Amino acid sequence: MKEASRNRTSVLVLGLGRIAQLAIVFLTFRLITGLLPQAEVGFYFLLQALAGFFLIFVISPLGTYLNREIHEWERVGQARQAVKHFLIFSWVSSLVAGVLVGLIGLLDISAIGNHESLVRTIGTIYVVVLGSAIANTIFPLLNILGRPFAFVSFTVFTQAMALAVSFFVTRHFVSASAWWLTTGLSQIVFGTIAYWWVSTPTDSNGLSKVLSLRAWLETAWKFASPIAIANLAVWGLIQGYRPLVEGFAGLNALAIVGLGLGLSASITAAFEALVQQVFLPRFYKNSHSLHLEARKSNWNQTWRAAFLPYLGLTIVLAGLAPAVVAVISGDSFPQAARYLAIGAFAELARMSGNLLTLHAQSERNLKPTQLPYWIGALVALFGCFAAIQIGNMELVAWSLVAGQSVATILLAWRIASIDMFRISVLATTRFVLIPLILVFSVRTLAPIWALVVVGLAMAAMTLHYWRQEGRQ
């Protein structure tokens, strides 16, 4: 009973935290579109894509390794050393990121170096990469190690402070760099504080051994290098369109396309993060089972819990895209609704692919994930390039749908077996029909009330479904 009560409390805390974070995401987009000129909004998404490249390709693979092994390191008293090694790696990587962006500016092939001072852009990328590396890795570790309240507190407080400070600074220095710079600095400050919570010594039995940086990097490289190769393609799938649109169509075009697709990515990522925060601690803990069938069953539990809520969210986003954009940007970017609706389907494929890669992580064999993502990235980027050349920006969004879908289908073929996809037909029908009925029922309501009604209904249905799954 105590374990069940703790689980319910954790879900409640994480859910409330995610609602607060989603509200901050909405407010962030609202302030950005209200404070910044259209070209600056486009530059905001370009900076996000450049920082995202280093975060996805370099930082994220090591963060995944940290998540996978942190329980074992804590057991033997090496958690503090492992996290410290990760921070050193992140600091060096952010310096390299700044240098490489400076080289891009010197090549004169994009708005980098032309839109604003190159030195300011380099400094912004350095701070954003370092801040995101610290916050986006250290905060989730608190939850994985069984401290959901600390995780939610640090995450929400950091995002709220970053929003407040970024708003204040950007009002005086109207630029995308000002926003990103203050956001990154806030993440560095509060992420460093959170580090001391994660790295509290747990060696009470004298088991601690010295974990050298060199030994840690060697082992991490073996685990993370396949992820890095796959993640390079992942970046092409989720953000590679941004430099293409900026380079061939300009910052104003990127502002509209980036806002719509960025909204779909941010909203789905917020919900995906909630699912991960609720279910990944159990998943990673059970991934250490010595029996393959037990690991498959462990993955299937996560799949059942996540996929149907993802499907319901996709239907809601596609159906209520105009309402979402109206609430976020008012009358400034109405065209972005089309890209939000299309982007929701690309995000469904992306989140499904992320679920599949969890099984590869569980098996410590991530090499099969490389080819699917590379093929998907090539499909997406070739489609984006062709769409830009013929002047049809909607095809940019559909190219992402095609690329993500190809990648996910190939991942399923290479990684999983058909028996791993067991799922309730009744629950599937419910997560398709109810969102459709809700979307059509609230079309006459004001946008904000439509989102509130549907959001509450979907939250109730999802929590009921998770409660049913927990009983099985």
C-alpha positions in Angstrom: 0.0 0.0 0.0 2.8 2.4 0.9 4.4 1.8 -2.5 1.2 2.4 -4.4 0.6 5.6 -2.4 4.1 6.8 -3.2 3.5 6.1 -6.9 0.2 8.1 -6.9 1.9 11.0 -5.1 4.7 10.9 -7.6 2.3 11.0 -10.5 0.4 13.9 -8.9 3.6 15.9 -8.3 5.0 15.2 -11.7 1.6 16.0 -13.4 1.2 19.3 -11.6 4.8 20.2 -12.4 4.3 19.4 -16.1 1.1 21.5 -16.2 3.1 24.4 -14.8 5.9 23.8 -17.3 3.4 23.7 -20.2 2.0 27.0 -19.1 5.5 28.4 -19.1 6.0 27.1 -22.6 2.8 28.8 -23.8 3.7 32.0 -22.1 7.2 31.9 -23.6 5.9 31.7 -27.1 3.4 34.4 -26.4 6.0 36.8 -25.1 8.5 36.0 -27.9 5.9 36.6 -30.7 4.8 39.8 -28.9 8.3 41.2 -28.1 10.3 40.3 -31.1 10.0 41.4 -34.8 9.3 38.6 -37.2 12.9 38.3 -38.4 14.1 38.0 -34.7 11.5 35.2 -34.2 13.1 33.4 -37.1 16.6 34.0 -35.6 15.3 32.6 -32.3 14.5 29.3 -34.0 17.8 29.3 -35.9 19.8 29.7 -32.7 17.7 26.9 -31.2 18.6 24.7 -34.1 22.3 25.3 -33.8 22.4 24.8 -30.1 20.2 21.7 -30.6 22.7 20.2 -32.9 25.4 20.1 -30.3 22.9 19.0 -27.5 21.5 16.2 -29.5 24.7 15.0 -31.2 27.2 15.5 -28.4 25.5 16.0 -25.0 22.4 13.8 -25.2 24.2 10.5 -25.8 26.3 10.9 -22.6 23.1 12.0 -20.8 21.4 8.8 -21.9 24.4 6.8 -20.6 24.1 8.6 -17.3 20.4 7.7 -17.0 21.0 4.1 -17.9 23.8 3.5 -15.4 23.1 5.9 -12.5 21.4 3.3 -10.3 24.5 1.1 -10.5 26.8 4.0 -9.8 24.8 5.0 -6.8 24.9 1.4 -5.5 28.7 1.4 -5.6 29.1 5.0 -4.4 30.3 6.4 -7.8 27.3 8.7 -8.6 29.1 11.9 -7.6 32.1 11.1 -9.7 30.1 10.1 -12.7 28.0 13.3 -12.7 31.1 15.4 -12.2 32.7 13.8 -15.2 29.6 14.6 -17.2 29.7 18.3 -16.2 33.4 18.5 -17.3 32.5 17.0 -20.6 29.6 19.4 -21.1 31.8 22.4 -20.4 34.4 21.4 -23.0 31.7 20.6 -25.5 30.0 24.0 -25.1 33.3 25.7 -25.8 33.7 23.6 -29.0 30.1 24.5 -30.0 30.9 28.2 -29.7 34.0 27.9 -31.8 32.2 25.9 -34.6 29.4 28.4 -34.7 32.0 31.1 -35.1 33.4 29.3 -38.1 29.9 29.1 -39.6 29.7 32.9 -39.2 33.0 33.4 -40.9 31.9 31.3 -43.9 29.0 33.8 -44.6 26.5 31.1 -45.5 23.7 32.1 -43.2 22.3 34.8 -41.0 25.0 33.8 -38.5 27.5 36.7 -38.5 25.2 38.9 -40.6 22.1 39.3 -38.5 24.1 40.5 -35.3 27.6 40.6 -33.9 29.3 37.2 -34.3 30.8 37.5 -30.9 27.4 37.8 -29.3 26.1 34.8 -31.2 29.2 32.7 -30.2 28.7 33.7 -26.5 25.0 32.9 -26.7 25.6 29.4 -28.2 28.2 28.6 -25.5 25.9 29.6 -22.7 22.8 27.9 -24.1 24.6 24.6 -24.8 26.2 24.5 -21.3 23.0 25.6 -19.6 20.8 23.1 -21.4 23.3 20.3 -20.9 23.3 20.9 -17.1 19.6 21.5 -16.6 18.2 18.9 -19.0 20.4 16.1 -17.6 20.8 16.9 -13.9 17.2 17.7 -13.2 15.8 14.4 -14.7 18.4 12.5 -12.6 16.7 13.7 -9.5 13.5 12.0 -10.6 15.2 8.8 -11.8 16.9 8.6 -8.3 13.5 8.8 -6.6 13.2 12.5 -5.8 10.2 13.7 -7.9 9.4 16.7 -5.7 13.0 18.0 -5.9 12.9 17.4 -9.7 9.7 19.3 -10.2 10.7 22.1 -7.8 14.1 22.7 -9.6 12.6 22.4 -13.1 9.6 24.7 -12.6 11.4 27.3 -10.6 14.3 27.4 -13.1 12.0 27.8 -16.1 9.9 30.4 -14.3 13.0 32.4 -13.3 14.4 32.1 -16.8 11.2 33.3 -18.3 11.0 36.3 -16.0 14.6 37.4 -16.4 14.5 36.8 -20.2 11.4 38.9 -20.5 12.9 41.7 -18.5 16.2 41.7 -20.5 14.5 41.3 -23.9 12.3 44.3 -23.3 15.4 46.4 -23.2 17.5 44.5 -25.7 15.0 43.4 -28.4 16.9 40.4 -29.8 16.6 36.6 -29.8 20.2 36.3 -28.4 19.2 38.3 -25.3 16.4 35.9 -24.6 18.5 32.8 -25.1 21.5 34.2 -23.2 19.5 34.9 -20.0 17.7 31.5 -20.3 21.0 29.7 -20.5 22.5 31.6 -17.6 19.5 30.8 -15.4 19.9 27.1 -16.3 23.6 27.1 -15.4 22.9 28.7 -12.0 20.1 26.4 -10.8 21.4 23.3 -12.6 24.7 23.7 -10.6 22.7 23.9 -7.4 20.8 20.7 -8.4 24.1 18.9 -9.0 24.7 18.8 -5.2 21.4 17.1 -4.7 22.2 14.5 -7.3 25.7 13.9 -6.2 25.1 13.5 -2.5 27.4 10.6 -1.4 25.4 7.4 -0.9 28.3 5.1 0.0 27.4 3.9 3.4 29.0 0.4 3.0 32.5 1.3 2.0 31.8 0.2 -1.6 33.0 3.4 -3.3 35.8 3.1 -5.8 37.6 5.9 -7.7 36.1 6.4 -11.2 38.6 8.2 -13.3 37.6 10.6 -16.0 39.5 8.6 -18.7 37.9 5.3 -17.7 34.5 6.9 -17.6 34.9 8.5 -21.0 36.1 5.2 -22.5 33.1 3.2 -21.2 30.7 6.1 -22.0 32.0 6.2 -25.6 31.3 2.6 -26.2 27.7 3.1 -25.1 27.1 6.5 -26.5 28.8 6.5 -29.9 26.0 4.6 -31.6 23.5 7.0 -30.1 25.5 10.0 -31.3 25.6 8.6 -34.9 21.8 8.1 -34.8 21.2 11.4 -33.1 23.0 13.3 -35.9 20.3 12.0 -38.1 17.7 12.8 -35.4 18.7 16.4 -35.5 18.2 16.4 -39.3 14.7 15.0 -38.7 13.5 17.4 -36.1 15.5 20.6 -36.7 17.5 20.3 -39.9 14.7 22.1 -41.8 15.5 25.3 -40.0 18.9 26.2 -41.6 17.5 25.1 -45.0 14.4 27.4 -44.7 16.6 30.3 -43.4 19.2 29.8 -46.0 16.9 29.6 -49.0 13.7 31.5 -47.8 15.0 33.9 -45.1 14.3 34.5 -41.4 10.7 35.8 -41.9 9.7 32.5 -43.5 11.5 30.5 -40.8 9.5 32.5 -38.2 6.2 31.2 -39.4 7.3 27.6 -40.2 9.4 27.4 -37.1 6.6 28.7 -34.8 4.1 26.1 -36.0 6.4 23.2 -36.0 8.1 24.5 -32.9 4.8 24.6 -31.0 4.0 21.1 -32.0 7.4 19.9 -30.8 7.3 21.9 -27.6 3.8 20.8 -26.5 4.4 17.1 -27.4 7.9 17.2 -25.8 6.3 18.6 -22.6 3.9 15.7 -22.4 6.5 13.1 -23.5 8.7 14.4 -20.7 5.8 13.8 -18.2 5.4 10.2 -19.4 9.1 9.6 -19.1 9.3 11.1 -15.7 6.5 8.8 -14.5 7.6 5.6 -16.1 11.3 5.7 -16.9 12.5 5.3 -13.3 10.8 2.0 -13.2 11.9 1.1 -16.8 15.6 1.8 -16.1 15.5 0.0 -12.8 13.9 -3.2 -14.4 16.2 -3.0 -17.4 18.9 -4.7 -15.2 17.0 -8.0 -15.3 19.1 -10.9 -16.6 16.2 -12.4 -18.5 15.3 -11.2 -22.1 11.6 -12.0 -21.7 11.5 -9.9 -18.6 13.1 -7.0 -20.4 10.7 -7.3 -23.3 7.8 -7.3 -20.8 9.3 -4.2 -19.1 9.4 -2.4 -22.4 5.8 -3.4 -23.3 4.5 -1.9 -20.1 6.1 1.4 -21.0 4.8 1.1 -24.6 1.2 0.5 -23.4 1.4 3.4 -21.0 2.8 5.9 -23.4 1.6 5.3 -27.0 -2.2 5.7 -26.6 -1.9 9.0 -24.7 0.5 10.2 -27.5 -2.1 9.2 -30.1 -4.8 11.1 -28.3 -2.6 14.2 -27.9 -1.8 14.1 -31.7 -5.5 14.2 -32.6 -6.2 17.1 -30.2 -3.3 19.1 -31.5 -4.2 18.6 -35.1 -7.8 19.4 -34.5 -7.3 22.5 -32.3 -4.2 23.9 -34.0 -5.9 27.3 -34.9 -7.0 27.6 -31.2 -3.5 26.9 -30.0 -1.9 29.5 -32.3 -4.6 32.1 -31.5 -3.9 31.7 -27.8 -0.1 31.8 -28.3 0.4 34.5 -30.8 -3.0 36.3 -31.2 -3.3 37.6 -34.7 0.4 37.8 -35.4 1.1 34.4 -37.0 -2.3 32.7 -38.0 -0.5 30.8 -40.8 1.5 28.8 -38.2 -1.7 26.8 -37.4 -1.2 24.7 -40.6 2.3 23.8 -39.6 1.3 23.0 -36.1 -1.4 20.6 -37.3 0.9 18.8 -39.7 3.8 18.8 -37.2 1.6 16.9 -34.7 1.8 13.8 -36.8 5.6 14.1 -37.2 5.8 14.3 -33.4 3.7 11.2 -33.0 6.2 9.2 -35.2 9.1 10.8 -33.3 7.8 9.9 -29.9 7.0 6.3 -31.0 10.6 6.0 -32.3 11.9 7.2 -28.9 9.9 4.4 -27.2 11.5 1.9 -29.5 15.0 3.1 -28.8 14.4 2.5 -25.1 14.4 -1.2 -25.8 17.7 -0.8 -27.6 19.0 1.0 -24.5 17.8 -1.8 -22.3 19.7 -4.3 -24.4 22.8 -2.1 -24.5 22.8 -2.4 -28.3 22.0 0.9 -30.0 23.8 0.1 -33.3 20.5 -1.0 -35.0 19.0 2.5 -34.4 21.5 4.2 -36.7 20.4 3.2 -40.2 16.6 3.9 -39.6 17.3 7.5 -38.4 19.7 8.2 -41.3 17.3 7.0 -43.9 14.5 9.0 -42.3 16.7 12.1 -42.2 17.5 11.8 -45.8 13.9 11.5 -46.7 13.0 14.5 -44.6 15.8 16.8 -45.7 15.5 15.9 -49.4 11.8 16.6 -49.2 12.4 19.9 -47.4 14.9 21.1 -50.0 12.5 20.2 -52.8 9.6 21.9 -51.1 11.6 25.1 -50.6 12.7 25.1 -54.2 9.1 25.0 -55.5 8.0 27.5 -52.9 5.5 25.2 -51.0 6.4 25.5 -47.3 3.6 23.1 -46.2 5.5 20.4 -48.0 8.4 21.1 -45.6 6.2 20.0 -42.7 4.9 16.9 -44.6 8.5 16.0 -45.4 9.1 15.8 -41.7 6.1 13.5 -41.3 7.4 11.2 -44.0 10.9 11.2 -42.6 9.9 10.5 -39.0 7.4 7.8 -40.2 10.0 6.0 -42.3 12.5 6.1 -39.4 10.0 4.7 -36.9 8.8 1.9 -39.1 12.4 0.8 -39.8 13.2 1.0 -36.0 10.3 -1.3 -35.3 11.5 -3.7 -37.9 15.1 -3.8 -36.7 14.6 -3.6 -32.9 11.3 -5.1 -31.8 9.3 -8.2 -32.3 5.5 -8.3 -33.0 4.7 -9.7 -29.6 6.1 -6.6 -27.9 3.3 -4.4 -29.3 0.5 -5.9 -27.3 -2.1 -3.2 -26.6 -5.8 -3.1 -25.7 -8.1 -2.6 -28.7 -10.8 -1.1 -26.5 -8.4 1.4 -25.1 -7.1 2.3 -28.6 -10.6 2.9 -29.8 -11.3 5.1 -26.8 -8.1 7.2 -27.4 -9.2 7.8 -31.0 -12.9 8.5 -30.7 -13.0 10.6 -27.5 -10.4 13.1 -28.7 -12.3 13.4 -32.1 -15.6 14.0 -30.3 -14.0 16.6 -28.0 -12.4 18.5 -30.9 -15.7 18.8 -32.8 -17.7 19.6 -29.6 -15.7 22.7 -28.6 -15.3 24.3 -32.0 -17.8 27.1 -31.1 -16.0 28.0 -27.9 -13.5 30.7 -27.4 -9.9 29.3 -28.1 -8.8 29.4 -24.5 -11.9 27.7 -23.2 -11.7 25.1 -25.9 -8.2 24.2 -24.8 -9.1 24.1 -21.1 -12.1 21.8 -21.7 -10.3 19.4 -23.9 -7.1 19.5 -21.8 -9.0 18.6 -18.6 -11.0 15.8 -20.3 -7.8 14.3 -21.9 -6.0 14.5 -18.5 -8.8 12.7 -16.8 -9.0 10.0 -19.4 -5.2 9.5 -19.4 -5.0 9.3 -15.6 -7.8 6.7 -15.6 -6.0 4.7 -18.3 -2.7 4.8 -16.3 -4.6 3.7 -13.2 -6.1 0.7 -15.1 -2.6 -0.2 -16.5 -1.1 0.0 -13.0 -3.6 -2.7 -11.8 -2.5 -5.2 -14.4 
